[in-house]
Amino acid sequence: MADVWPALKEDGILIYATCSYSQQEDEDILDWLGDDFEVKPLKVELNKEWGVTETLSPKHSYSGYRFFPNRLKGEGFFIAAVQKKEEQDVLKPVRFKSAHDSKAHTQCRYLLKHENWLCLSDKEGYIAINNKHEADGHILKQFVYLRKIGLQLGSPVKNDWLPAHDVALSIDKNIDLHAVEVNKEQALKFLKKEDIGIDGLEKGWYLVTYAGMGLGWIKALGNRVNNYLPKNWRIRMEITDTDWA
């Protein structure tokens, strides 16, 4: 509660609910809010026919409401609401120059179905983020470590683009990507990084799909097909004929 409190603006309403009837989890928390923050308790006018029981916190007499399952329909819970009355610091916009890489964007824009994204470089190659969120990322970096942001796109390789595995699994991938639909046996072999027995493909990148879902990438080179499933994603256990029967 203390951690999320700054996210609530002044005059914003916090609704607190538990699945417990313990005073320590319910009314005592309301009193704790009254001790540590500037709040205004919110009272609800009850209709007796609802079967809801009003309670008061022992110290500040803040209203809470218990929904007992023997008095109304439902499994029962506790709920209360307070309004924040203290001023909240306002996050100021960060001045920055967009890191959008138009050249990389031109190379990989075919991967995604939307146009409203930026192409930014990171330590693993390039990522796509919504063009509305670049400023938010700069603000967040002031306060937290961003382990991952956006969608990994891959990286340029000579006159080619090495697509990231993330794109194959993304709901935002371009539906017109060259794709190869495989059966269950081929899908399992692909996920083990084994030969899936596909020949006759024109040179280039292909999305491997099973039941319409993206599994990863292969690259046809004419005389062979390379499996680009990340090694740490591969199935290690043995798969028998009965697994794909």
PyMOL commands that set and color helices and strands:
alter all, ss='L'
color gray80, all
select helices_A, chain A and resi 5-7+27-36+48-50+102-111+134-140+165-169+184-191+231-233+241-244
alter helices_A, ss='H'
color red, helices_A
select strands_A, chain A and resi 13-18+39-41+53-56+63-67+77-84+117-122+125-130+151-157+160-163+179-181+204-210+213-220+225-227
alter strands_A, ss='S'
color yellow, strands_A
deselect
rebuild
show_as cartoon
